[in-house]
Amino acid sequence: MGGRVARVARTWAVVLGVVAAFALLPAAPAAAHNSLTGSDPRDGARLAAAPERIELRFLATPKEATTEVTVTGPDNVAATGGAPTFSGKRVIVPFRPGAAGLYIVTYRLASDDGHPIKGEVRFTLTTGTPAESPSATVPPTSAAPATSAALPTSAVPSPAPAAAGADDDGGTGWLWAAGTVVVLAALGGGLLLRRRATRR
Protein backbone atom coordinates (compact mmCIF):
# COMPACT_ATOMS: atom_id res chain seq x y z
CA MET A 1 0.00 0.00 0.00
CA GLY A 2 2.76 2.37 0.96
CA GLY A 3 4.62 1.71 -2.27
CA ARG A 4 1.53 2.46 -4.35
CA VAL A 5 0.95 5.78 -2.58
CA ALA A 6 4.58 6.71 -3.15
CA ARG A 7 4.30 5.97 -6.87
CA VAL A 8 1.14 8.06 -7.20
CA ALA A 9 2.79 10.92 -5.36
CA ARG A 10 5.84 10.80 -7.62
CA THR A 11 3.60 10.71 -10.72
CA TRP A 12 1.69 13.80 -9.60
CA ALA A 13 4.95 15.56 -8.80
CA VAL A 14 6.20 14.93 -12.34
CA VAL A 15 2.91 16.10 -13.88
CA LEU A 16 2.88 19.28 -11.82
CA GLY A 17 6.51 19.95 -12.71
CA VAL A 18 5.81 19.60 -16.44
CA VAL A 19 2.76 21.88 -16.19
CA ALA A 20 4.75 24.48 -14.27
CA ALA A 21 7.56 24.34 -16.82
CA PHE A 22 5.19 24.92 -19.74
CA ALA A 23 3.49 27.74 -17.85
CA LEU A 24 6.79 29.53 -17.26
CA LEU A 25 8.18 29.17 -20.79
CA PRO A 26 6.10 31.91 -22.51
CA ALA A 27 6.41 34.24 -19.53
CA ALA A 28 10.10 35.03 -20.10
CA PRO A 29 9.81 36.18 -23.72
CA ALA A 30 6.64 38.11 -22.93
CA ALA A 31 8.38 40.04 -20.18
CA ALA A 32 11.26 40.90 -22.50
CA HIS A 33 9.01 41.84 -25.45
CA ASN A 34 7.74 45.44 -25.20
CA SER A 35 4.48 46.76 -26.70
CA LEU A 36 2.21 49.81 -26.71
CA THR A 37 -0.52 49.69 -24.05
CA GLY A 38 -2.24 53.04 -24.65
CA SER A 39 -1.95 56.60 -25.93
CA ASP A 40 -3.35 60.07 -25.48
CA PRO A 41 -4.98 60.93 -27.86
CA ARG A 42 -6.17 57.41 -28.38
CA ASP A 43 -5.90 55.72 -31.75
CA GLY A 44 -8.75 56.79 -34.05
CA ALA A 45 -9.78 59.81 -31.96
CA ARG A 46 -11.41 62.90 -33.52
CA LEU A 47 -10.52 66.14 -31.74
CA ALA A 48 -11.96 69.65 -32.11
CA ALA A 49 -9.16 71.16 -29.98
CA ALA A 50 -5.51 70.28 -30.54
CA PRO A 51 -3.66 68.70 -27.59
CA GLU A 52 -0.49 70.30 -26.27
CA ARG A 53 1.35 66.97 -26.21
CA ILE A 54 1.09 63.34 -27.27
CA GLU A 55 1.65 60.55 -24.75
CA LEU A 56 2.55 56.95 -25.54
CA ARG A 57 2.39 54.25 -22.83
CA PHE A 58 4.33 50.98 -23.11
CA LEU A 59 4.36 47.63 -21.34
CA ALA A 60 8.04 48.02 -20.37
CA THR A 61 10.19 51.09 -19.83
CA PRO A 62 11.47 52.29 -23.22
CA LYS A 63 15.10 53.28 -23.62
CA GLU A 64 15.86 56.82 -24.79
CA ALA A 65 18.77 55.69 -26.98
CA THR A 66 16.66 53.27 -29.03
CA THR A 67 13.27 55.04 -29.09
CA GLU A 68 12.13 57.21 -32.01
CA VAL A 69 8.81 59.06 -32.25
CA THR A 70 7.68 61.23 -35.18
CA VAL A 71 4.42 63.12 -35.75
CA THR A 72 3.21 64.16 -39.20
CA GLY A 73 0.06 66.00 -40.27
CA PRO A 74 -1.76 66.58 -43.55
CA ASP A 75 0.48 66.64 -46.64
CA ASN A 76 3.17 64.89 -44.55
CA VAL A 77 4.03 68.12 -42.69
CA ALA A 78 6.03 67.58 -39.47
CA ALA A 79 3.98 68.33 -36.34
CA THR A 80 6.53 67.55 -33.61
CA GLY A 81 7.04 70.53 -31.32
CA GLY A 82 10.29 69.33 -29.73
CA ALA A 83 12.28 66.36 -28.45
CA PRO A 84 10.41 63.58 -26.61
CA THR A 85 10.70 63.22 -22.84
CA PHE A 86 10.68 59.92 -20.93
CA SER A 87 8.90 59.24 -17.65
CA GLY A 88 8.88 55.60 -16.59
CA LYS A 89 6.93 53.65 -19.18
CA ARG A 90 5.63 56.82 -20.86
CA VAL A 91 7.02 58.81 -23.78
CA ILE A 92 5.73 62.40 -24.12
CA VAL A 93 6.12 64.39 -27.36
CA PRO A 94 5.25 68.12 -27.67
CA PHE A 95 2.63 68.64 -30.38
CA ARG A 96 2.64 71.46 -32.96
CA PRO A 97 -0.77 71.50 -34.69
CA GLY A 98 -1.28 72.64 -38.25
CA ALA A 99 -4.13 72.23 -40.71
CA ALA A 100 -7.21 70.19 -39.98
CA GLY A 101 -6.92 66.55 -41.03
CA LEU A 102 -5.25 63.25 -40.18
CA TYR A 103 -2.20 63.14 -37.88
CA ILE A 104 0.00 60.05 -37.60
CA VAL A 105 2.25 59.29 -34.62
CA THR A 106 4.91 56.75 -35.58
CA TYR A 107 7.03 55.04 -32.92
CA ARG A 108 9.98 52.63 -33.09
CA LEU A 109 11.89 51.15 -30.16
CA ALA A 110 13.86 48.05 -29.17
CA SER A 111 12.79 45.52 -26.56
CA ASP A 112 15.10 43.94 -24.00
CA ASP A 113 15.24 40.81 -26.16
CA GLY A 114 16.53 42.90 -29.09
CA HIS A 115 13.33 42.61 -31.09
CA PRO A 116 12.38 45.97 -32.72
CA ILE A 117 8.89 47.26 -31.97
CA LYS A 118 7.19 49.73 -34.30
CA GLY A 119 3.68 50.99 -34.85
CA GLU A 120 1.56 54.09 -35.20
CA VAL A 121 -1.32 55.98 -33.61
CA ARG A 122 -3.72 57.98 -35.78
CA PHE A 123 -6.07 60.79 -34.78
CA THR A 124 -7.92 63.55 -36.64
CA LEU A 125 -8.13 67.28 -35.95
CA THR A 126 -11.48 68.65 -37.11
CA THR A 127 -10.31 72.28 -36.78
CA GLY A 128 -6.84 73.49 -37.73
CA THR A 129 -4.68 76.53 -37.17
CA PRO A 130 -6.01 79.43 -39.32
CA ALA A 131 -3.64 80.77 -41.96
CA GLU A 132 -2.33 84.34 -41.69
CA SER A 133 -4.50 86.86 -43.51
CA PRO A 134 -2.68 88.26 -46.58
CA SER A 135 -4.29 91.70 -46.11
CA ALA A 136 -2.31 92.21 -42.91
CA THR A 137 1.02 92.12 -44.77
CA VAL A 138 0.16 93.88 -48.05
CA PRO A 139 0.61 97.70 -47.81
CA PRO A 140 -2.27 99.84 -49.05
CA THR A 141 -1.84 101.08 -52.61
CA SER A 142 -4.27 104.04 -52.41
CA ALA A 143 -2.39 106.03 -49.74
CA ALA A 144 -0.20 108.05 -52.16
CA PRO A 145 -2.92 109.60 -54.37
CA ALA A 146 -5.10 110.48 -51.36
CA THR A 147 -3.62 114.00 -50.97
CA SER A 148 -4.16 115.02 -54.58
CA ALA A 149 -7.64 113.54 -54.61
CA ALA A 150 -8.65 115.85 -51.74
CA LEU A 151 -8.02 118.99 -53.84
CA PRO A 152 -10.80 120.26 -56.13
CA THR A 153 -10.17 119.82 -59.82
CA SER A 154 -10.45 123.59 -60.45
CA ALA A 155 -7.56 124.27 -58.07
CA VAL A 156 -5.13 122.09 -59.97
CA PRO A 157 -3.28 124.26 -62.56
CA SER A 158 -2.80 123.08 -66.10
CA PRO A 159 0.59 124.46 -67.10
CA ALA A 160 0.63 123.39 -70.75
CA PRO A 161 -2.64 125.05 -71.87
CA ALA A 162 -1.84 128.22 -69.87
CA ALA A 163 1.51 128.66 -71.62
CA ALA A 164 -0.09 128.11 -75.00
CA GLY A 165 -2.80 130.66 -74.18
CA ALA A 166 -0.22 133.23 -73.10
CA ASP A 167 1.67 132.85 -76.38
CA ASP A 168 -1.50 133.21 -78.42
CA ASP A 169 -2.64 136.33 -76.54
CA GLY A 170 0.81 137.91 -76.80
CA GLY A 171 0.96 137.40 -80.57
CA THR A 172 -2.49 138.83 -81.28
CA GLY A 173 -1.83 141.79 -78.95
CA TRP A 174 1.26 142.83 -80.91
CA LEU A 175 -0.66 142.60 -84.14
CA TRP A 176 -3.44 144.85 -82.83
CA ALA A 177 -0.89 147.40 -81.53
CA ALA A 178 0.97 147.52 -84.86
CA GLY A 179 -2.29 147.96 -86.78
CA THR A 180 -3.34 150.79 -84.49
CA VAL A 181 -0.01 152.56 -85.02
CA VAL A 182 -0.33 152.23 -88.80
CA VAL A 183 -3.90 153.60 -88.77
CA LEU A 184 -2.91 156.53 -86.54
CA ALA A 185 0.09 157.31 -88.74
CA ALA A 186 -2.11 157.29 -91.83
CA LEU A 187 -4.65 159.61 -90.19
CA GLY A 188 -1.87 161.96 -89.02
CA GLY A 189 -0.35 162.09 -92.50
CA GLY A 190 -3.71 162.81 -94.05
CA LEU A 191 -4.33 165.70 -91.68
CA LEU A 192 -0.92 167.25 -92.41
CA LEU A 193 -1.48 167.04 -96.14
CA ARG A 194 -4.93 168.66 -95.79
CA ARG A 195 -3.52 171.55 -93.72
CA ARG A 196 -0.79 172.22 -96.28
CA ALA A 197 -3.35 172.21 -99.08
CA THR A 198 -5.52 174.80 -97.31
CA ARG A 199 -2.57 177.14 -96.63
CA ARG A 200 -1.78 177.35 -100.36
C-alpha angles and dihedrals in degrees: 000000000000092000092052092051090050092052092050091049092051091048092053090047091055092047093050091047092053092047091049091049093052091046092054097045099077092040095072097054091042092055091050095045112083126207142170114269101179147334143208112249091034121232111279095015122151113213130191092190122047117240120236092227143009120232126200121192122201137193092239132026109277120225118238093218094057102033123097126180126180131178123202131179136195115330088018092284114164112250101179111124097196146324118322121254125214126221115171108296093349131093116198122197123188110238125222108192123210133165123356114270143072121343122194124202110199121192133185127179141151125247125221089259090057095251111138116235121203136164144129143242120213129200135162131229110211093193124039138195109286116242120245113269111249092214090068092063102036112088117229114263098201097063096090100055093044094092095052092044090059092062119085115251092239091060094057109091121225104215099185098056092042092055091047091049092050091053092049094049092046093052096048091045092057091049092052092048093050092048091050091051091050092049092048091048091051092049091047092050091049092052093050092050091049092051092051091049092053093049091057 
